[in-house]
Amino acid sequence: MPRMRPQTPQRPLRKN
């Protein structure tokens, strides 16, 4: 069973 991440608010991801 894959481990589920805790739910986090969606934030815009920016790549460096």
Distance bins in CASP14 RR format, pairs under 12 A and 6 or more apart:
PFRMAT RR
TARGET T0000
AUTHOR 0000-0000-0000
RMODE 2
METHOD distances of the structure
MODEL  1
END
